[in-house]
């Protein structure tokens, strides 16, 4: 079972990161509109599962994805097994998800710059992310581990690539965007 081996970090020097990434690969901009769902009692998400409908807007067009993620296999990185498929109509997909008994949990949009390249025998994807409700910029660096036994090697490569891009270990985070947006929208106005 493939596992998404992903590391996420806060970015301290956005121009330096973008310059380093621009040297490795072509930048492709996208906007991700994500809708997350949970069981009515909240136990699905609290157990670490994710169910998401994502609409990706790029210069090339729009595509819609239905994603299910299992709980983490590696607590230090938050890496999870992920299953994803393209769906034609996101509203129909949402009707199916709601019909199965799930409820809307949170919606958010991410402004993304994606970079793909090959390193150490693996395909890497770096995504530079901003979310309106969250202060700062993030970078996600992911590859695929073909099995749990391969996860450590995949994460080591991702960590080494981040270091080469100027991202330090102390900038790594496992905080979920959904949690950060929920906290930001609950916070009283100053």
MOJOMO-V432653 format. One record per residue. N is the residue number from 1. PSI is psi in whole degrees, 0 to 359 (none if undefined). OMEGA is omega in whole degrees, -180 to 180 (none if undefined). D_CENTER is the distance of its C-alpha to the mean C-alpha in Angstrom with 1 decimal. Layout:
n: <N/N>
psi: <PSI/PSI>
omega: <OMEGA/OMEGA>
d_center: <D_CENTER/D_CENTER>
//
This chain:
n: <1/2/3/4/5/6/7/8/9/10/11/12/13/14/15/16/17/18/19/20/21/22/23/24/25/26/27/28/29/30/31/32/33/34/35/36/37/38/39/40/41/42/43/44/45/46/47/48/49/50/51/52/53/54/55/56/57/58/59/60/61/62/63/64/65/66/67/68/69/70/71/72/73/74/75/76/77/78/79/80/81/82/83/84/85/86/87/88/89/90/91/92/93/94/95/96/97/98/99/100/101/102/103/104/105/106/107/108/109/110/111/112/113/114/115/116/117/118/119/120/121/122/123/124/125/126/127/128/129/130/131/132/133/134/135/136/137/138/139/140/141/142/143/144/145/146/147/148/149/150/151/152/153/154/155/156/157/158/159/160/161/162/163/164/165/166/167/168/169/170/171/172/173/174/175/176/177/178/179/180/181/182/183/184/185/186/187/188/189/190>
psi: <120/145/131/110/104/139/141/141/154/142/124/327/86/312/321/319/312/321/318/319/321/334/339/324/168/136/131/117/148/156/127/124/111/136/123/150/154/165/158/328/1/0/336/306/322/339/359/3/153/137/120/143/123/132/122/120/123/175/333/347/199/137/154/137/140/125/137/129/135/171/161/145/343/104/327/329/337/13/138/150/137/137/128/143/152/140/146/314/113/332/323/318/318/320/321/312/315/322/334/358/1/161/155/136/306/153/144/160/139/129/123/143/118/140/128/135/171/135/137/31/11/151/131/146/120/130/121/125/137/145/127/321/351/132/137/179/145/157/135/130/122/155/182/130/128/339/168/326/339/353/317/315/320/317/324/317/317/317/317/320/320/318/316/333/2/16/123/156/325/351/352/147/150/6/134/144/322/318/318/318/318/317/320/323/342/336/136/148/143/none>
omega: <179/179/175/178/-173/171/179/-179/169/-178/179/-178/-176/-180/180/179/-179/178/179/179/179/177/-176/-171/177/178/176/-178/179/170/178/173/-174/172/-179/-176/-179/174/-178/-179/177/-175/-180/-180/-178/175/176/177/173/174/-170/167/-177/170/-178/177/176/175/-178/-179/-177/172/-176/-176/171/-175/171/176/175/177/-175/172/-177/-175/-178/-179/-175/-178/-174/166/-175/176/-175/177/177/175/-177/-174/-177/179/175/177/178/178/178/-179/178/178/176/175/177/180/176/179/-179/175/178/176/-180/171/-171/167/-176/178/178/174/180/-180/177/179/-179/171/178/173/173/179/176/-167/164/177/-173/-175/-175/178/173/180/-179/169/174/176/-175/170/-179/169/-176/179/-179/180/-179/-173/-179/179/179/179/177/179/179/180/179/179/178/178/178/179/178/179/-178/179/-177/176/-180/178/173/179/180/176/-179/179/-179/179/178/179/-179/-178/176/-175/179/179/-179/none>
d_center: <18.7/15.8/13.1/9.7/10.7/8.1/9.3/8.2/11.3/13.2/15.1/18.8/20.2/18.2/21.1/21.5/17.9/18.1/21.6/20.6/17.8/20.3/22.7/20.5/19.2/19.4/17.1/15.8/14.9/13.1/12.5/10.0/11.9/10.3/12.8/12.4/15.5/17.5/20.9/23.8/24.4/20.9/21.1/18.4/15.5/17.6/18.0/14.2/13.7/11.1/12.5/11.0/12.7/10.9/13.4/12.6/15.5/16.7/20.2/20.6/20.1/18.0/16.3/15.1/13.0/13.5/11.0/12.3/10.9/13.7/14.1/13.2/15.5/15.2/15.4/15.4/12.0/10.4/10.1/10.7/12.5/10.8/13.1/12.6/15.4/16.5/18.5/21.3/21.5/18.6/21.5/23.1/19.9/19.7/23.4/23.0/20.4/22.7/25.7/24.3/24.5/21.0/20.8/18.5/16.6/14.8/13.8/12.0/11.7/9.6/11.8/10.3/12.4/11.5/13.8/14.7/17.4/19.1/20.1/21.8/22.0/18.3/16.1/13.5/10.7/10.2/8.3/10.2/9.0/11.6/11.8/15.5/15.9/14.5/16.6/15.6/13.2/10.2/9.4/6.7/9.0/8.8/11.7/13.2/15.7/18.4/19.4/19.2/22.0/20.0/17.0/18.8/19.8/16.3/15.0/18.3/17.7/14.2/16.0/19.0/17.2/15.6/19.2/20.6/18.5/19.9/17.2/19.1/18.3/19.2/16.3/13.7/12.1/10.6/10.8/8.5/8.2/10.4/12.8/13.2/13.9/16.2/18.0/18.4/19.8/22.1/23.5/27.0/27.7/29.6>
//
